[in-house]
């Protein structure tokens, strides 16, 4: 009879451990996402202060017919994401 009790208790403990691991992973994912967004905003601010970057983007805007090419260039070169790349392009037009 005691073996059934230990088996039920053991299953409960393993489910509890899985739930804790899952919660920990979700929390770590959310923290990582927040930190990544914070770093991208910081990089965007630093790039907008850099005169050579601004001059390069202004030149690309003037010489490129499609503004999406400039957005793709910023996204690919600086890994800021499309939204931040579009925001930079809009600010520098």
Residue pairs with C-beta under 8 A, 6 or more apart in sequence:
40 80
40 81
40 84
41 84
43 78
43 80
44 80
44 84
44 87
44 88
47 53
47 78
47 88
48 54
48 88
48 91
48 92
54 92
57 70
57 74
57 88
57 89
57 92
58 92
60 69
60 70
60 73
61 67
61 70
61 89
61 92
61 93
64 70
67 89
70 89
71 82
71 85
71 86
71 89
72 85
74 80
74 85
74 88
74 89
75 81
75 82
75 85
78 85
80 88
